[in-house]
Amino acid sequence: MNELVHLLLEEAADHFPDHPAVVDVDREMTYRQLDAVANRIAHQLAELNVCRGDRIGLYLEKSAESLACVYGVLKAGAAYVPLAPDAPVARLANLIRHAKIRILLSGIERAGQWSALVGGDSSPIEHLVCVNGLVGQDHEVPGAAMLDTADLARWPEYRPDVAVGADDPAYVLFTSGSTGIPKGVVLSHHNALSFVDWGVAEFGLMHRDRLSSHAPLHFDLSIFDLFAAASVAATVVIVPREVAMFPAELATFVRATDISVWYSVPLAVNMLASRSGLEPGKLPRLRIILFAGEVFPVSQLRQALVTFPDAEFYNLYGPTETNVCTYYHVPRPLAEECHAIPIGRPISGVELFCLDEDGHPTGVNERGELWVSGPTVMRGYLNDPEQTAEVLRAPDPGRAEIIAYRTGDITSRDEDGVWHFFGRRDSQIKSRGYRIELGEIEASLNAHPAVLECAVIAVPDVTFGNRIKAYVITKEAVSTTVLASYLRQLLPTYMVPSSFDRRTALPRTSNGKIDYNVLKK
């Protein structure tokens, strides 16, 4: 049984060498070609004394070359650390220092940032390798040896022989930290494959499928796109950023590239369904739509179900620290009384625990904090044993051998064993003495037929502790009085926002999630 992620590529290249592995705008790379380029990168890394468990930075736009870099790093026995191309250079420099990245794989399109990113006495980077172009004197960076495609071309295409174990790190993904310092989530080959193998079986992925690659490499949704496709020698179709931003162009792109499996945050699905001008049934090749990352407003999901009558919809849930740990197959039609989509049932091998504030297991329909145990759960946070020990521990004193991840998410389990999500523990607030979950307010507000999207925040208040403010995007004119009246039918009065701010758009992070930090400023 395969226990290493990069062997998925090698097996696909052995059995389907001439099948397209990746479609990148107007060019294709076959599995044979992708494997060969990845081998050359691995040989180059070995020449630079990369050792088992080292961390290699990836700083380039998503492309066929970036996928080759992912596999090349894994073949060298190292872990890849994707860096958001558009993140502030100062932040990325801090991540590089924290991860002790000696070698950075980059693209010629990021050359303008190299000096600011790599320069400085405190930078650990020794070599910068440009994997998609030639580097001239104008691109030289003081303090780092420069290599480019001419250097990579010197290396052979045969596969390197490097000892790697299933529990070795495969990648490190940085997430926002509550202290302001990003946390590096370390995930192993076994962590990734446990999720990928389940997904391939559950969704019935096939060799002829074409999977969208919408999420950036530094976002955990990208794991499924890359590795599930390789598992069945299917094709990954990279969605260009300039296309992803425009609904009509995105719809045309999905049709032209014959994408059959889509995976993204709900925003992108909603753009396709309601803002692209698509008529129902016009993308019959699209058979599976997976969404994750944040709550999908039910009103928007209903529209998507109509627009894509031939597709099966699944809600995938899980923090970066757990990959995906639960899933929910969205029924057709959605019940009229449905105001929020469940997160569903645990994937194979995963066990869930729900504990109250005192650490006691909750009963049916009782809310508590979710803990996740199983093969998809991370190894820990990079260079942070204290924080790792805080979130990875035994949820049940009577079963000390089981270590679980404390998610910080508030959930409950219903009579049928289906799990429901109510928001973050850290988004719980006190107002007028009541404990309030902001996620529950968002779910209720999103159920209004005129609301396209919303976000709810707490505003500190001397008198009440917190006031509740809602930001809303509506598809038609609707007064705040109507919205407040609607919420009073679903929620206690103390949970109804005291103010509503109408917007045409909500701020987004690079992963496509609502950026609450911007709203709170």
C-alpha positions in Angstrom: 0.0 0.0 0.0 1.3 3.4 -0.9 2.3 5.5 2.1 4.0 8.4 0.3 2.3 11.3 -1.5 4.8 11.6 -4.3 4.4 7.9 -5.2 0.9 8.9 -6.5 2.6 10.8 -9.3 5.1 8.1 -10.0 2.4 5.4 -10.3 0.3 7.7 -12.6 3.4 8.3 -14.8 4.0 4.6 -15.0 0.5 3.6 -16.0 -0.7 6.7 -17.9 2.5 8.5 -19.0 0.9 10.5 -21.9 -2.3 11.5 -20.1 -2.5 15.2 -19.2 -1.5 15.7 -15.6 -2.0 19.4 -15.5 -3.7 22.0 -17.8 -2.2 25.5 -17.2 -4.0 28.0 -19.4 -3.0 27.2 -23.0 -0.5 24.4 -22.3 -0.5 20.9 -20.9 2.0 18.8 -19.1 1.6 15.0 -19.2 2.3 12.7 -16.2 5.6 11.6 -17.8 6.7 15.2 -18.2 5.5 16.3 -14.7 7.4 13.4 -13.2 10.5 14.2 -15.2 10.6 17.8 -14.1 9.9 16.9 -10.5 12.9 14.5 -10.6 15.2 17.1 -11.9 14.2 19.5 -9.1 14.7 16.7 -6.6 18.2 16.1 -7.9 19.0 19.8 -7.8 17.8 19.9 -4.2 20.0 16.9 -3.3 23.0 18.7 -4.8 22.2 21.5 -2.4 22.4 19.1 0.5 18.7 19.0 1.2 18.2 16.3 3.9 15.2 14.3 5.0 12.7 16.6 6.9 14.2 19.9 5.6 11.7 22.6 4.7 11.7 24.1 1.2 9.9 27.4 0.4 7.7 27.8 -2.6 7.3 31.4 -3.7 5.7 31.4 -7.2 2.3 31.7 -8.9 0.3 28.5 -9.2 1.3 26.8 -12.4 2.5 23.5 -13.9 6.0 24.4 -12.6 4.7 25.0 -9.1 3.1 21.5 -9.1 6.4 20.1 -10.3 8.1 21.9 -7.3 5.7 20.3 -4.9 6.5 16.8 -6.1 10.2 17.6 -6.5 10.5 18.7 -2.9 8.7 15.5 -1.7 10.9 13.3 -3.9 13.9 14.9 -2.2 12.6 13.8 1.2 11.7 17.4 2.3 8.5 19.2 3.1 7.2 22.1 1.0 6.2 25.4 2.6 4.0 27.4 0.2 4.2 31.2 0.6 1.3 33.4 -0.5 2.6 35.3 -3.6 0.7 38.5 -2.7 1.4 38.5 1.0 3.5 41.4 2.4 7.1 40.6 1.9 8.0 41.5 5.6 5.5 38.8 6.7 6.9 36.2 4.4 10.4 37.0 5.5 9.3 36.3 9.1 7.8 33.0 8.0 11.0 32.0 6.2 13.0 32.7 9.4 10.5 30.8 11.5 10.6 27.8 9.2 14.4 28.0 8.8 14.0 27.8 5.0 17.5 27.5 3.4 16.3 27.0 -0.2 13.6 29.0 -2.0 12.0 27.8 -5.2 10.5 30.8 -7.0 9.3 32.1 -10.4 10.6 34.8 -12.6 7.3 36.7 -12.1 8.3 37.3 -8.4 11.8 38.5 -9.2 10.9 42.1 -8.1 10.4 40.9 -4.6 13.4 38.6 -4.3 15.8 41.1 -2.8 13.4 42.3 -0.1 12.4 38.8 0.7 15.8 37.1 0.8 18.1 40.0 1.6 19.3 40.8 5.1 21.7 39.2 7.5 18.9 37.4 9.4 17.6 35.5 6.3 18.4 31.7 6.4 18.1 31.4 2.6 21.3 30.2 1.0 20.0 29.4 -2.5 17.2 30.8 -4.6 16.1 28.6 -7.6 14.1 30.1 -10.4 12.2 27.2 -11.9 10.6 28.9 -14.9 13.2 31.2 -16.4 16.8 32.3 -16.8 18.3 34.6 -14.2 20.5 37.5 -15.4 22.7 39.9 -13.5 19.7 42.2 -12.9 18.1 39.5 -10.8 21.0 38.7 -8.5 20.2 38.8 -4.8 23.0 39.6 -2.3 23.5 36.7 0.2 21.8 34.0 -1.9 23.3 31.8 -4.7 21.1 32.0 -7.8 20.1 29.0 -10.0 17.6 28.8 -12.8 16.2 26.5 -15.5 19.6 26.1 -17.2 20.9 24.7 -14.0 17.9 22.4 -13.6 18.3 21.1 -17.2 21.7 19.6 -16.3 20.1 17.0 -14.0 18.8 13.6 -15.2 15.1 12.7 -15.3 15.4 9.4 -13.4 13.8 9.2 -10.0 16.1 9.8 -7.0 16.4 7.2 -4.3 15.7 8.9 -1.0 14.5 7.3 2.2 11.2 8.8 3.4 8.7 7.6 5.9 4.9 7.9 6.1 5.2 10.0 9.3 7.7 12.4 7.8 6.4 15.9 7.2 5.1 16.5 3.6 4.1 20.1 3.9 3.8 23.1 6.3 0.8 25.5 6.0 0.9 28.7 7.9 -2.4 29.9 9.4 -3.2 33.1 11.3 -2.4 33.0 15.0 -4.4 34.6 17.8 -1.2 36.1 19.1 -0.4 37.8 15.8 2.3 35.2 15.0 1.4 32.7 12.2 1.3 29.1 13.2 3.0 26.5 10.9 0.8 23.4 10.7 3.0 20.4 10.0 1.2 17.6 8.1 2.8 14.2 7.2 2.5 12.0 4.1 0.1 9.8 6.2 -2.0 12.7 7.2 -2.5 13.8 3.6 -3.1 10.3 2.1 -5.6 9.4 4.8 -7.8 12.3 3.6 -7.0 11.8 -0.1 -7.6 8.1 -0.2 -11.0 8.6 1.6 -12.0 11.4 -0.9 -11.1 9.4 -4.0 -13.3 6.4 -2.8 -16.2 8.5 -1.4 -16.6 10.7 -4.5 -15.8 7.9 -7.0 -13.0 9.9 -8.7 -12.1 8.4 -12.1 -9.2 8.6 -14.6 -11.3 10.7 -17.0 -12.2 13.3 -14.4 -10.8 16.9 -14.6 -10.4 18.5 -11.2 -10.4 22.3 -10.7 -7.4 23.8 -9.0 -8.9 26.9 -7.6 -7.3 27.3 -4.2 -3.8 28.7 -3.8 -1.1 26.3 -2.7 -0.9 27.9 0.7 -4.6 27.1 1.3 -5.3 23.5 2.5 -8.0 23.0 -0.1 -5.2 22.6 -2.7 -4.2 19.2 -1.1 -7.3 17.5 -2.6 -6.9 19.0 -6.1 -3.3 18.0 -6.5 -3.1 14.6 -4.9 -6.5 13.1 -5.4 -6.1 13.8 -9.2 -2.7 12.0 -9.2 -4.2 9.1 -7.3 -6.4 8.1 -10.2 -4.2 9.8 -12.9 -6.9 12.4 -13.6 -6.2 15.9 -14.8 -5.7 19.0 -12.7 -7.0 22.2 -14.4 -5.5 25.3 -12.9 -8.0 28.2 -12.6 -6.1 31.4 -13.4 -6.6 34.2 -10.8 -7.6 36.7 -13.5 -10.4 34.3 -14.5 -11.5 33.4 -11.0 -12.4 37.0 -10.2 -15.0 37.4 -13.0 -18.1 35.1 -12.8 -19.0 35.1 -16.5 -15.4 34.3 -17.6 -15.2 31.6 -14.9 -18.3 29.9 -16.2 -16.9 30.0 -19.7 -13.6 28.6 -18.4 -15.3 25.7 -16.6 -17.2 24.8 -19.7 -14.2 25.1 -22.1 -11.9 23.0 -19.9 -14.5 20.3 -19.2 -14.1 20.4 -15.4 -16.0 17.6 -13.8 -15.0 18.0 -10.1 -15.0 21.5 -8.5 -13.6 22.3 -5.0 -13.5 25.8 -3.6 -14.8 28.1 -0.9 -18.6 28.8 -1.1 -18.0 32.3 -2.6 -16.6 30.8 -5.9 -19.5 28.4 -6.2 -22.0 31.2 -5.6 -20.3 33.4 -8.2 -20.7 30.6 -10.8 -24.3 29.9 -9.8 -25.8 33.4 -9.4 -23.5 36.0 -11.0 -22.3 34.4 -14.2 -25.5 34.4 -16.2 -25.5 30.6 -16.4 -28.8 29.0 -17.1 -29.7 25.8 -15.2 -28.1 22.6 -16.6 -25.5 24.4 -18.9 -22.6 22.6 -17.2 -23.7 19.0 -17.4 -20.1 17.7 -17.3 -19.7 19.2 -13.7 -20.7 16.2 -11.6 -19.3 16.9 -8.2 -19.2 20.3 -6.3 -17.2 20.3 -3.1 -17.1 23.4 -0.8 -15.3 24.1 2.4 -13.6 26.9 4.3 -16.6 28.8 5.6 -20.4 28.6 5.9 -22.4 28.4 2.7 -25.5 30.6 3.1 -28.5 28.4 2.5 -30.2 30.9 0.2 -27.1 30.9 -2.1 -26.9 27.1 -1.9 -30.5 26.7 -3.0 -29.6 28.8 -6.1 -26.5 26.7 -6.8 -28.6 23.4 -6.6 -30.9 24.9 -9.2 -28.1 26.1 -11.5 -26.2 22.8 -11.3 -28.9 20.1 -11.4 -26.5 17.4 -12.6 -24.0 17.8 -9.7 -23.7 16.2 -6.3 -22.9 18.8 -3.6 -20.8 18.1 -0.5 -20.0 20.3 2.5 -16.4 19.4 3.7 -15.4 20.6 7.1 -12.1 20.6 8.9 -9.5 23.1 10.2 -6.1 23.0 8.5 -4.9 21.1 11.5 -7.1 18.1 10.6 -7.4 18.2 6.8 -11.0 17.4 6.2 -12.6 15.5 9.1 -16.4 15.5 8.4 -18.6 15.7 5.3 -22.2 16.2 4.4 -23.9 15.2 1.2 -26.4 18.0 0.5 -29.9 16.5 -0.3 -32.2 17.6 -3.1 -34.4 19.4 -2.4 -33.3 21.2 0.7 -36.0 21.2 3.4 -37.8 24.5 3.7 -37.0 24.7 7.4 -33.3 24.3 6.7 -31.4 27.4 7.8 -27.9 26.1 8.0 -26.1 23.2 6.4 -24.7 20.5 8.8 -21.0 19.6 8.7 -22.2 15.9 8.6 -20.5 12.8 9.7 -16.8 11.9 10.3 -14.7 10.6 7.5 -13.3 7.1 7.8 -10.9 6.6 10.7 -11.8 9.9 12.4 -13.4 10.1 15.9 -15.1 13.2 17.2 -15.6 14.3 20.8 -17.8 17.2 22.0 -17.0 18.6 25.4 -18.7 21.2 27.5 -16.9 24.0 29.4 -16.0 21.7 32.2 -14.5 19.1 29.9 -17.5 16.7 30.1 -19.0 14.9 27.1 -22.1 16.6 25.8 -25.3 14.7 25.0 -27.5 14.7 21.9 -28.3 18.2 20.7 -26.1 19.7 23.5 -23.5 22.2 22.3 -19.8 22.0 23.1 -16.4 22.3 21.7 -15.3 19.8 19.0 -12.2 17.7 19.3 -10.9 15.6 16.4 -8.9 12.4 16.6 -7.6 10.2 13.7 -5.1 9.8 10.9 -5.7 13.2 9.3 -4.7 15.2 12.4 -1.5 17.2 12.2 1.8 16.3 13.8 1.9 19.7 15.5 2.9 23.3 15.1 6.3 24.0 13.7 8.9 24.9 16.4 6.1 25.5 19.0 5.8 22.6 21.4 3.9 24.6 24.0 1.1 25.5 21.6 1.1 22.0 20.2 0.7 20.5 23.7 -2.2 22.9 24.3 -4.3 21.7 21.4 -3.2 18.1 21.0 -4.1 16.1 24.0 -6.5 13.5 25.4 -10.1 14.6 25.4 -11.2 11.6 27.5 -9.1 10.9 30.7 -10.3 7.3 30.6 -8.7 6.9 27.1 -5.4 8.6 27.6 -4.0 6.8 24.5 -6.2 8.8 22.2 -4.8 12.2 21.3 -7.2 14.7 19.6 -7.1 18.2 18.2 -9.0 20.9 20.1 -10.7 22.8 17.3 -12.2 25.7 19.1 -15.5 25.2 17.1 -18.8 25.0 18.8 -20.9 22.0 17.5 -23.6 19.5 18.5 -24.7 16.0 17.3 -28.3 15.3 16.6 -30.4 12.1 17.0 -29.2 10.8 13.7 -25.5 11.3 14.5 -25.2 14.3 12.1 -22.9 17.1 13.4 -23.9 20.8 13.2 -21.6 23.8 13.4 -22.5 27.0 15.4 -19.4 29.1 15.2 -16.0 29.6 16.9 -15.4 29.4 20.6 -13.5 32.6 20.2 -16.4 34.2 18.4 -18.6 33.7 21.5 -19.3 37.0 23.2 -21.2 38.3 26.2 -23.8 41.0 25.6 -26.1 42.2 28.4 -25.0 39.2 30.4 -26.0 36.6 27.7 -23.6 34.3 26.0 -23.9 34.7 22.2 -22.5 32.8 19.2 -22.0 35.1 16.3 -22.0 32.3 13.8 -25.6 31.5 14.8 -26.7 35.1 14.0 -24.9 34.8 10.6 -26.7 31.6 9.8 -30.1 33.1 10.6 -29.4 36.3 8.7 -28.2 34.4 5.6 -31.5 32.5 5.6 -33.3 35.7 4.6 -34.2 35.5 0.9 -32.8 38.9 0.1 -29.5 38.4 1.8 -26.6 37.3 -0.5 -23.9 37.3 2.2 -23.3 38.6 5.6 -20.7 38.9 8.4 -21.4 39.6 12.1 -18.9 41.1 14.5 -18.9 42.3 18.1 -18.1 46.0 18.9 -16.9 46.5 22.5 -19.4 48.7 24.5 -18.9 50.0 28.0 -22.6 49.6 28.9 -23.5 46.3 27.4 -20.1 44.6 27.1 -20.5 44.2 23.4 -22.8 45.5 20.7 -23.6 43.3 17.7 -23.0 44.7 14.2 -23.9 43.0 10.9 -22.5 43.7 7.5 -24.9 42.5 4.7 -24.9 42.2 0.9 -28.5 42.0 -0.5 -29.8 41.3 -4.0 -32.6 43.8 -3.6 -33.4 46.8 -1.5 -34.4 45.7 2.0 -34.6 47.9 5.1 -32.7 47.2 8.2 -36.0 47.3 10.0 -37.2 44.3 7.9 -34.0 42.4 8.6 -34.2 43.0 12.3 -37.8 42.0 12.4 -37.0 38.8 10.5 -34.2 37.9 12.9 -36.6 38.4 15.9 -38.6 35.5 14.5 -35.6 33.2 14.7 -33.5 34.6 17.6 -33.9 36.1 21.1 -34.0 39.9 21.0 -30.6 40.2 22.7 -29.0 38.4 19.6 -30.4 40.8 17.0 -27.7 43.2 15.8 -28.1 46.7 16.9 -26.8 48.0 13.5 -26.7 46.9 9.9 -24.1 48.1 7.4 -25.0 47.4 3.8 -22.1 46.6 1.5 -21.5 45.7 -2.1 -18.7 43.4 -1.1 -17.0 42.0 2.0 -13.2 42.0 2.5 -11.5 38.7 1.7 -8.3 37.0 2.7 -6.1 35.4 0.1 -7.9 32.1 0.7 -11.2 33.6 -0.2 -12.6 33.7 3.3 -14.3 36.7 4.8 -11.6 38.9 6.5 -13.1 39.7 9.9 -10.0 41.5 11.0 -10.6 44.2 8.4 -14.2 44.6 9.5 -13.2 45.0 13.1 -10.9 47.9 12.3 
